[in-house]
Amino acid sequence: MKDLVISAKRQKTEVKWLAGCFCTAFLLNILSIIIYKTSWSEIFSQLLWIFIIFLILYAATCVLRIICYVVRRLF
């Protein structure tokens, strides 16, 4: 069985995508707190939803990156 090797450059790229998606989800939570004028304690009480939105955003960016990769390889 062949070992799978992930380069340091690819790892850094994925960490940047993960951080970007998490920051986007966190900022969306802050924006919703401001818009709906709710308690600021929701920043911590809604972390599960922030995590779920973060995973959805990351999955969507993965799908888009795969589609872009395939299109680039075809042309």
C-alpha positions as a Markdown table, in Angstrom:
| # | Residue | x | y | z |
|---|---|---|---|---|
| 1 | Met | 0.0 | 0.0 | 0.0 |
| 2 | Lys | 1.4 | 3.4 | -1.0 |
| 3 | Asp | 1.7 | 6.2 | 1.6 |
| 4 | Leu | -0.2 | 9.4 | 0.9 |
| 5 | Val | 2.0 | 12.4 | 1.2 |
| 6 | Ile | 0.5 | 15.9 | 1.6 |
| 7 | Ser | 2.9 | 18.7 | 0.9 |
| 8 | Ala | 3.4 | 21.5 | 3.4 |
| 9 | Lys | 2.2 | 24.0 | 0.8 |
| 10 | Arg | -1.1 | 22.1 | 0.4 |
| 11 | Gln | -1.5 | 21.9 | 4.2 |
| 12 | Lys | -1.0 | 25.7 | 4.5 |
| 13 | Thr | -3.5 | 26.4 | 1.8 |
| 14 | Glu | -6.1 | 24.2 | 3.4 |
| 15 | Val | -5.5 | 25.8 | 6.8 |
| 16 | Lys | -6.1 | 29.2 | 5.2 |
| 17 | Trp | -9.3 | 28.0 | 3.6 |
| 18 | Leu | -10.5 | 26.6 | 6.9 |
| 19 | Ala | -9.6 | 29.8 | 8.8 |
| 20 | Gly | -11.4 | 31.9 | 6.2 |
| 21 | Cys | -14.5 | 29.8 | 6.4 |
| 22 | Phe | -14.5 | 29.9 | 10.2 |
| 23 | Cys | -14.0 | 33.7 | 10.2 |
| 24 | Thr | -16.8 | 34.1 | 7.7 |
| 25 | Ala | -19.2 | 32.0 | 9.8 |
| 26 | Phe | -18.2 | 33.9 | 13.0 |
| 27 | Leu | -18.6 | 37.3 | 11.3 |
| 28 | Leu | -22.1 | 36.2 | 10.1 |
| 29 | Asn | -23.0 | 35.4 | 13.7 |
| 30 | Ile | -21.8 | 38.8 | 14.8 |
| 31 | Leu | -23.7 | 40.5 | 11.9 |
| 32 | Ser | -26.9 | 38.6 | 12.9 |
| 33 | Ile | -26.5 | 39.7 | 16.5 |
| 34 | Ile | -26.2 | 43.3 | 15.4 |
| 35 | Ile | -29.1 | 43.1 | 12.9 |
| 36 | Tyr | -31.6 | 41.3 | 15.3 |
| 37 | Lys | -30.3 | 43.3 | 18.4 |
| 38 | Thr | -29.9 | 40.1 | 20.5 |
| 39 | Ser | -27.7 | 39.4 | 23.4 |
| 40 | Trp | -23.9 | 39.3 | 22.8 |
| 41 | Ser | -23.8 | 36.1 | 24.9 |
| 42 | Glu | -25.0 | 34.4 | 21.7 |
| 43 | Ile | -21.4 | 34.6 | 20.4 |
| 44 | Phe | -20.6 | 31.7 | 22.7 |
| 45 | Ser | -23.9 | 30.0 | 23.0 |
| 46 | Gln | -24.3 | 29.6 | 19.2 |
| 47 | Leu | -20.9 | 28.1 | 18.6 |
| 48 | Leu | -22.4 | 24.8 | 17.5 |
| 49 | Trp | -24.3 | 26.6 | 14.7 |
| 50 | Ile | -21.2 | 28.6 | 13.8 |
| 51 | Phe | -19.3 | 25.2 | 13.5 |
| 52 | Ile | -22.1 | 23.8 | 11.3 |
| 53 | Ile | -22.1 | 26.8 | 9.0 |
| 54 | Phe | -18.3 | 26.7 | 8.9 |
| 55 | Leu | -18.5 | 23.1 | 7.7 |
| 56 | Ile | -21.1 | 23.9 | 5.1 |
| 57 | Leu | -19.0 | 26.8 | 3.8 |
| 58 | Tyr | -15.8 | 24.7 | 3.7 |
| 59 | Ala | -17.7 | 21.9 | 1.8 |
| 60 | Ala | -19.0 | 24.4 | -0.7 |
| 61 | Thr | -15.6 | 25.9 | -1.3 |
| 62 | Cys | -14.2 | 22.4 | -1.8 |
| 63 | Val | -16.8 | 21.6 | -4.4 |
| 64 | Leu | -16.2 | 24.9 | -6.2 |
| 65 | Arg | -12.4 | 24.3 | -6.1 |
| 66 | Ile | -12.8 | 20.8 | -7.5 |
| 67 | Ile | -15.1 | 22.1 | -10.3 |
| 68 | Cys | -12.6 | 24.8 | -11.2 |
| 69 | Tyr | -9.8 | 22.2 | -11.2 |
| 70 | Val | -11.7 | 19.9 | -13.5 |
| 71 | Val | -12.6 | 22.8 | -15.9 |
| 72 | Arg | -9.0 | 24.0 | -16.0 |
| 73 | Arg | -7.8 | 20.4 | -16.7 |
| 74 | Leu | -10.3 | 20.1 | -19.6 |
| 75 | Phe | -9.3 | 23.3 | -21.3 |
